[in-house]
Amino acid sequence: MIMDPLDIILHKENIAPFYQPVISCDEHIIAGYEVLGHLKTDKDWVSLGSFFRDGNVPAEYKWEIDEQIYNQAFAHYLTQEEQPFLFLNVDANVLDELDNHELLLNLLFQYEKQGLPLKKIVLEFREHDFQGDIESLSHLMKFFTTNGIQVAIDDLGKFGSNLDRLSKLEPNMMKIDLEGIGNHESAFDYRNVLEALAIFSRKIGATLLFKGIEDLHHLHIAWGHGGRFIEGGYLHKPGLSWISRDMVKQNLDEKVRSFIHRANSLLQEQIAFVLGLDEQLANLGKSLTRYKSDDEEAKAIAEQLSHMVFRVYMCERFGYQLTSNWKKDKEGNWYEETIAKGKNWSWRSYFLENVAQMESRKTGILSDVYRDIETNELVRTYSYPLSGNRFVFLDIDPSFLFEREWLL
C-alpha cells in the first residue's frame, strides 16, 4: 500500500514499531529484534518500508518518523527484563544530508543513561543506496563504532556487493537477503556468491545474518553458509511486542537436526565414493607399468573409468601438466587434446595444498562442485597420487553427478 508522505507525517501518532525476531543459530533462541515502522490505518497495520525507500520523500520527513520510532523502541526496551540486540534501520543519506549523526548518537546516549546497553544496538546501513562516496559512509559508520555501537551492512546479495567497498566499511555484521531465491539450478551460482561472502566475513571478523527466510529451503541455505543469526516470516512474523525467547527453539531444533542428519548421510556417501575410487586407482596403478608414457597411462585410466569421467590428465608435484587432456566425445570415445600439456597449474589457490595432502596421506581428494570453464557445466574433480611424484586428475561427468544427489 502506497501512502502520501504528508499523510504519514500528519498521522504519525498512529505509527508504532513492529519487532521482527532475530534468532541465534547456536542456541536457537531469539537473540534480538529488528525494528520496523508501521502505520495503523482503518483496516490494518501498514509497513512504512516504501516511505523510507522513496527517494522523493524529504529527508526531514524521514528523520521525523525515524526519530519517533527510535524513541518508541528504546522506551519499550527499557521496560523489558531481557537485553537482546536491537537492530535499527538507518538511512545514511538522511544522516548525511541533515548532518544528524550527532543527533542520533545523543539520542542513544540519552537512553543509555536510563539503562539502554549501547553494545546491544546494531545500526543497519544500506550501502548500495548511499549517494555519497565510500569514504564518507566509512567515516559515518566508524563514528558510531568508536562509541561502542555496532553497525551492519544490509541487503547484501540482493543488489550485488563490492568486496573492496565492504572491507573499507569494516562492519560488525553483514546482512544477506534471501528473499526470492528459489530451489533451482541457477540458485547454485547464488550459493557460490554466499560462500564467497561467508569466507569474506570470516576474514574481516564480521558476523553473518540472513534475512528474508520464507521457507525451509531458505533456512537450509542460511544454516549451510555460516549464518550466526537468521530472521524471516518462516521463523516468526513481526509483531507489536516481544515474544518468549524460546518461542521458536523446539521447531528450529527439529529442522536443524534434520539438516545435520542429511548432511552426515551425504558426507558418508561421498567418503565411501572416494574410498572406492582410491581402491580402483591403487589397483590400476599396479597395471600401469606396462605402458611406455604418461599419456598412455592417462588414456588407460580414462578408458577404465569412462562411465564416470569426461576428462583425464596428469601433473607433477609442482603443477606442470605431464600429459595431454584426454577427453571423451559424444560417442564415448577418448581423444587427445595436446594444448594443455606443459602448462603449470600451481597458481590455482588449492593446487599445492591438495598435492601436499595427497603426498602425505597417500589418498585421493574430491573437489567441491564448481562450474567448468570450458563446458559451463557443474563438475567435480577427483585427484589421486600415482608413483613417481605424479598425480592424476579425473573430471567427473556432469550426468554422473546429477544421477547421484549426494555428489551435488
C-alpha positions as CSV (number, residue, x, y, z in Angstrom):
1,M,0.0,0.0,0.0
2,I,1.4,3.4,-1.1
3,M,0.5,6.4,1.1
4,D,1.2,10.0,0.6
5,P,4.2,11.0,2.7
6,L,2.4,14.1,4.1
7,D,-0.5,11.8,5.3
8,I,2.1,9.8,7.2
9,I,3.5,12.9,8.9
10,L,0.1,14.2,9.8
11,H,-0.9,10.8,11.3
12,K,2.4,10.0,13.0
13,E,0.6,9.4,16.3
14,N,-0.6,6.2,14.6
15,I,2.9,5.0,14.0
16,A,4.4,2.2,16.1
17,P,7.4,-0.1,15.8
18,F,6.9,-3.7,14.9
19,Y,9.6,-6.2,16.2
20,Q,10.9,-8.8,13.8
21,P,12.6,-11.6,15.9
22,V,16.2,-12.3,15.1
23,I,17.2,-15.8,16.1
24,S,20.6,-17.1,17.0
25,C,21.8,-20.2,15.2
26,D,23.9,-21.5,18.1
27,E,21.2,-21.5,20.7
28,H,18.0,-21.3,18.6
29,I,16.6,-18.6,20.8
30,I,15.5,-15.1,20.0
31,A,18.7,-13.0,20.3
32,G,17.3,-9.7,19.1
33,Y,14.7,-7.8,17.2
34,E,14.7,-5.7,14.1
35,V,12.6,-2.5,14.5
36,L,10.2,-2.0,11.6
37,G,7.9,1.1,11.4
38,H,4.2,0.5,10.8
39,L,1.2,2.8,10.4
40,K,-2.2,2.0,11.8
41,T,-5.0,2.5,9.2
42,D,-8.7,1.9,9.3
43,K,-8.2,-1.6,8.1
44,D,-4.8,-2.8,9.3
45,W,-1.2,-2.0,10.1
46,V,0.8,-1.0,7.0
47,S,4.6,-1.2,6.7
48,L,6.4,2.1,6.2
49,G,9.1,0.4,4.1
50,S,8.1,2.1,0.9
51,F,8.0,5.5,2.6
52,F,11.7,5.1,3.8
53,R,12.9,3.7,0.4
54,D,11.2,6.5,-1.6
55,G,14.0,8.9,-2.8
56,N,11.4,11.7,-3.3
57,V,10.4,11.9,0.3
58,P,12.2,14.8,2.0
59,A,15.0,13.8,4.4
60,E,13.3,15.9,7.1
61,Y,10.2,13.7,6.9
62,K,12.1,10.5,7.1
63,W,14.1,11.7,10.1
64,E,11.0,12.9,11.9
65,I,9.4,9.4,11.6
66,D,12.7,7.6,12.3
67,E,13.2,9.6,15.5
68,Q,9.7,8.7,16.7
69,I,10.2,5.0,16.0
70,Y,13.6,5.0,17.7
71,N,12.1,6.7,20.8
72,Q,9.3,4.2,21.0
73,A,11.6,1.2,20.5
74,F,14.1,2.4,23.2
75,A,11.3,3.2,25.7
76,H,9.9,-0.3,25.1
77,Y,13.3,-1.9,25.5
78,L,13.8,-0.3,29.0
79,T,10.5,-1.9,30.2
80,Q,11.8,-5.4,29.5
81,E,13.9,-7.7,31.7
82,E,15.9,-9.2,28.8
83,Q,18.5,-7.3,26.8
84,P,18.5,-8.7,23.3
85,F,20.1,-7.0,20.3
86,L,18.1,-4.2,18.8
87,F,18.5,-3.7,15.0
88,L,17.7,-0.2,13.7
89,N,17.4,0.7,10.1
90,V,19.4,3.9,9.5
91,D,19.3,5.9,6.2
92,A,22.9,7.1,5.7
93,N,21.6,9.7,3.1
94,V,19.3,11.3,5.7
95,L,22.1,11.5,8.3
96,D,24.5,12.9,5.7
97,E,22.1,15.4,4.3
98,L,20.8,16.7,7.6
99,D,24.1,16.2,9.4
100,N,22.2,14.3,12.1
101,H,24.7,11.7,13.1
102,E,25.5,13.5,16.4
103,L,21.8,14.0,17.0
104,L,21.3,10.2,16.7
105,L,24.3,9.5,18.9
106,N,23.0,11.9,21.6
107,L,19.6,10.2,21.5
108,L,21.3,6.9,22.1
109,F,23.4,8.4,25.0
110,Q,20.2,9.8,26.5
111,Y,18.7,6.3,26.7
112,E,22.0,4.8,27.8
113,K,21.7,6.9,30.9
114,Q,18.4,5.2,31.6
115,G,19.8,1.7,31.1
116,L,19.9,1.0,27.4
117,P,23.1,-1.1,26.6
118,L,24.7,0.5,23.6
119,K,26.6,-2.7,22.9
120,K,23.3,-4.3,22.0
121,I,22.4,-1.6,19.5
122,V,23.0,-2.5,15.8
123,L,22.6,0.2,13.2
124,E,21.8,-1.2,9.7
125,F,23.1,0.8,6.7
126,R,22.2,0.0,3.1
127,E,25.5,0.6,1.3
128,H,24.1,0.3,-2.2
129,D,21.6,3.2,-1.5
130,F,24.1,5.7,-0.3
131,Q,24.6,8.5,-2.7
132,G,27.9,9.8,-1.3
133,D,31.4,8.2,-1.7
134,I,32.5,5.2,0.2
135,E,34.9,7.2,2.4
136,S,32.0,9.3,3.7
137,L,30.0,6.2,4.6
138,S,33.0,4.6,6.2
139,H,33.6,7.7,8.3
140,L,29.9,7.7,9.3
141,M,29.9,4.1,10.4
142,K,33.2,4.5,12.3
143,F,31.7,7.4,14.1
144,F,29.2,5.0,15.7
145,T,31.5,2.0,16.2
146,T,34.1,4.2,18.1
147,N,31.2,5.0,20.5
148,G,30.5,1.3,21.2
149,I,27.6,0.8,18.8
150,Q,27.6,-2.0,16.3
151,V,27.0,-1.4,12.6
152,A,25.7,-3.7,9.9
153,I,25.6,-3.6,6.1
154,D,22.1,-4.6,4.9
155,D,20.7,-6.3,1.8
156,L,24.0,-8.0,0.7
157,G,23.5,-10.5,-2.2
158,K,20.2,-8.9,-3.3
159,F,21.8,-5.9,-5.1
160,G,25.3,-7.2,-5.5
161,S,28.2,-6.2,-3.3
162,N,31.7,-5.0,-3.9
163,L,34.1,-6.7,-1.5
164,D,36.6,-3.9,-1.7
165,R,34.0,-1.4,-0.6
166,L,32.8,-3.7,2.2
167,S,36.3,-4.1,3.5
168,K,36.6,-0.3,3.8
169,L,33.4,-0.1,5.8
170,E,34.5,-2.7,8.4
171,P,31.0,-3.7,9.5
172,N,30.4,-5.7,12.7
173,M,27.7,-7.6,10.8
174,M,26.8,-8.4,7.2
175,K,23.1,-9.0,6.4
176,I,22.2,-11.1,3.5
177,D,18.8,-11.1,1.9
178,L,17.5,-14.5,0.7
179,E,14.1,-13.2,-0.5
180,G,13.3,-14.5,-4.0
181,I,16.0,-17.2,-4.0
182,G,14.4,-20.4,-5.4
183,N,15.4,-24.1,-5.4
184,H,16.7,-24.5,-8.9
185,E,20.0,-24.8,-10.8
186,S,20.6,-21.1,-11.1
187,A,20.5,-20.9,-7.3
188,F,23.8,-22.8,-7.4
189,D,25.5,-19.7,-8.7
190,Y,23.9,-17.6,-6.0
191,R,25.2,-20.1,-3.4
192,N,28.7,-19.5,-4.8
193,V,28.2,-15.8,-4.0
194,L,27.1,-16.7,-0.5
195,E,30.1,-18.9,0.0
196,A,32.3,-16.0,-1.1
197,L,30.6,-13.7,1.3
198,A,30.8,-16.2,4.2
199,I,34.6,-16.6,3.6
200,F,35.0,-12.8,3.4
201,S,33.0,-12.2,6.6
202,R,35.4,-14.5,8.5
203,K,38.4,-12.7,7.0
204,I,37.2,-9.3,8.3
205,G,35.7,-10.6,11.5
206,A,32.0,-9.8,10.7
207,T,29.0,-11.8,11.8
208,L,26.6,-13.1,9.1
209,L,22.9,-12.5,9.4
210,F,20.5,-14.0,6.9
211,K,17.1,-12.3,6.4
212,G,14.1,-12.9,4.1
213,I,13.8,-16.6,5.2
214,E,10.4,-17.5,3.9
215,D,10.6,-21.3,3.5
216,L,12.6,-24.4,4.6
217,H,14.9,-24.0,1.6
218,H,16.0,-20.5,2.7
219,L,16.6,-21.8,6.2
220,H,18.8,-24.6,4.9
221,I,20.8,-22.1,2.8
222,A,21.4,-19.9,5.9
223,W,22.4,-22.9,8.0
224,G,24.8,-24.2,5.4
225,H,26.5,-20.8,4.8
226,G,27.6,-19.7,8.2
227,G,24.7,-17.6,9.3
228,R,25.0,-16.8,13.0
229,F,21.7,-15.0,13.1
230,I,18.5,-15.5,11.0
231,E,15.2,-13.8,10.5
232,G,12.1,-14.1,8.3
233,G,8.4,-14.8,8.2
234,Y,9.1,-18.6,8.0
235,L,10.6,-18.4,11.5
236,H,8.3,-15.8,13.1
237,K,6.5,-12.8,11.7
238,P,7.0,-9.3,13.2
239,G,4.6,-8.0,15.8
240,L,3.9,-5.1,18.2
241,S,5.5,-6.8,21.2
242,W,8.4,-9.1,22.1
243,I,7.8,-12.8,22.5
244,S,9.3,-15.6,24.6
245,R,13.0,-16.1,23.7
246,D,12.3,-19.8,23.4
247,M,9.3,-19.4,21.1
248,V,10.9,-21.0,18.0
249,K,13.5,-23.2,19.7
250,Q,11.7,-26.6,19.5
251,N,10.7,-26.1,15.9
252,L,14.1,-24.9,14.9
253,D,15.9,-27.7,16.8
254,E,13.9,-30.2,14.8
255,K,14.6,-28.5,11.5
256,V,18.4,-28.2,12.1
257,R,18.6,-31.8,13.4
258,S,17.1,-33.0,10.1
259,F,19.8,-30.8,8.2
260,I,22.5,-32.4,10.3
261,H,21.3,-35.9,9.6
262,R,21.0,-35.2,5.9
263,A,24.5,-33.6,5.7
264,N,26.0,-36.5,7.6
265,S,24.4,-39.0,5.2
266,L,25.7,-37.2,2.2
267,L,29.2,-37.0,3.6
268,Q,29.2,-40.7,4.3
269,E,28.2,-41.4,0.7
270,Q,30.9,-39.1,-0.5
271,I,33.5,-40.7,1.7
272,A,32.6,-44.2,0.5
273,F,32.8,-42.9,-3.1
274,V,36.3,-41.5,-2.6
275,L,37.5,-44.7,-0.8
276,G,36.1,-46.8,-3.7
277,L,38.0,-44.6,-6.2
278,D,41.1,-44.8,-4.1
279,E,40.9,-48.6,-4.3
280,Q,40.3,-48.6,-8.0
281,L,43.2,-46.3,-8.7
282,A,45.5,-48.3,-6.4
283,N,44.7,-51.4,-8.4
284,L,45.0,-49.7,-11.7
285,G,48.4,-48.3,-10.7
286,K,49.8,-51.8,-10.4
287,S,49.0,-52.5,-14.1
288,L,50.2,-49.1,-15.5
289,T,53.8,-50.1,-15.5
290,R,53.4,-51.8,-18.9
291,Y,52.7,-48.5,-20.6
292,K,55.6,-46.6,-22.1
293,S,54.4,-43.0,-21.5
294,D,52.3,-40.9,-19.1
295,D,49.8,-40.2,-21.9
296,E,49.3,-43.9,-22.4
297,E,48.7,-44.3,-18.7
298,A,46.3,-41.4,-18.6
299,K,44.3,-42.8,-21.5
300,A,44.2,-46.2,-19.9
301,I,42.8,-44.7,-16.7
302,A,40.2,-42.8,-18.7
303,E,39.0,-45.9,-20.5
304,Q,38.7,-47.8,-17.3
305,L,36.6,-45.1,-15.7
306,S,34.8,-44.0,-18.8
307,H,31.4,-44.4,-17.2
308,M,32.0,-41.5,-14.8
309,V,34.7,-39.1,-16.2
310,F,34.9,-36.9,-19.2
311,R,38.4,-35.5,-18.9
312,V,41.7,-37.0,-17.5
313,Y,45.2,-35.6,-17.3
314,M,48.4,-35.9,-15.1
315,C,50.5,-33.3,-13.4
316,E,53.8,-33.5,-11.4
317,R,54.0,-32.2,-7.8
318,F,55.0,-28.6,-8.8
319,G,51.9,-28.2,-11.1
320,Y,53.3,-28.8,-14.6
321,Q,51.0,-30.9,-16.7
322,L,52.7,-34.1,-17.9
323,T,50.1,-35.3,-20.3
324,S,47.6,-34.0,-22.8
325,N,44.0,-33.7,-21.8
326,W,42.3,-36.9,-22.6
327,K,38.6,-36.1,-23.4
328,K,35.6,-38.1,-24.1
329,D,33.4,-37.3,-27.2
330,K,29.7,-37.7,-27.5
331,E,30.1,-41.3,-28.7
332,G,32.1,-42.2,-25.6
333,N,35.5,-42.4,-27.5
334,W,38.6,-40.9,-26.0
335,Y,40.8,-38.4,-27.9
336,E,43.9,-36.4,-27.2
337,E,44.0,-32.6,-26.7
338,T,47.6,-31.5,-26.6
339,I,47.2,-27.8,-25.9
340,A,47.4,-28.1,-22.1
341,K,50.5,-30.2,-22.0
342,G,53.3,-28.5,-20.2
343,K,51.2,-25.8,-18.6
344,N,51.6,-25.0,-14.9
345,W,48.6,-25.0,-12.5
346,S,50.3,-24.1,-9.3
347,W,48.7,-20.6,-9.5
348,R,45.4,-22.2,-8.6
349,S,45.0,-21.5,-4.9
350,Y,44.1,-25.0,-3.9
351,F,46.6,-26.9,-6.1
352,L,49.8,-27.1,-3.9
353,E,47.8,-27.7,-0.8
354,N,45.9,-30.6,-2.4
355,V,49.1,-32.1,-3.7
356,A,50.7,-31.9,-0.2
357,Q,47.7,-33.6,1.3
358,M,47.8,-36.4,-1.3
359,E,51.5,-36.9,-0.8
360,S,51.2,-37.2,3.0
361,R,48.0,-39.2,3.1
362,K,48.5,-41.4,0.0
363,T,44.8,-40.9,-0.7
364,G,42.7,-39.1,-3.3
365,I,40.8,-35.8,-2.9
366,L,37.4,-34.9,-4.2
367,S,36.9,-31.2,-5.0
368,D,33.9,-29.1,-4.3
369,V,31.3,-28.7,-7.0
370,Y,32.3,-25.9,-9.5
371,R,31.4,-24.7,-12.9
372,D,33.8,-25.9,-15.6
373,I,35.3,-23.1,-17.7
374,E,35.1,-24.9,-21.0
375,T,31.7,-26.6,-20.7
376,N,30.0,-24.3,-18.2
377,E,28.6,-27.5,-16.6
378,L,28.7,-28.3,-12.9
379,V,31.5,-30.7,-12.3
380,R,33.8,-32.1,-9.5
381,T,37.4,-33.3,-9.9
382,Y,38.9,-36.3,-8.2
383,S,42.7,-36.4,-7.9
384,Y,44.9,-39.3,-6.8
385,P,48.7,-39.7,-6.2
386,L,50.4,-42.1,-8.5
387,S,54.0,-43.3,-8.4
388,G,57.0,-41.1,-9.3
389,N,55.5,-37.9,-7.9
390,R,52.7,-37.9,-10.4
391,F,49.1,-37.0,-9.8
392,V,46.1,-37.9,-12.0
393,F,43.1,-35.6,-12.2
394,L,39.7,-37.0,-13.2
395,D,36.9,-34.5,-14.1
396,I,33.7,-36.3,-13.3
397,D,30.9,-36.2,-15.9
398,P,28.0,-33.8,-15.0
399,S,25.5,-36.6,-15.9
400,F,27.2,-38.9,-13.4
401,L,26.9,-36.2,-10.7
402,F,23.2,-35.4,-11.4
403,E,22.3,-39.1,-11.1
404,R,23.8,-39.1,-7.6
405,E,22.3,-36.3,-5.4
406,W,25.0,-36.9,-2.7
407,L,27.7,-35.6,-5.1
408,L,26.0,-32.2,-5.7
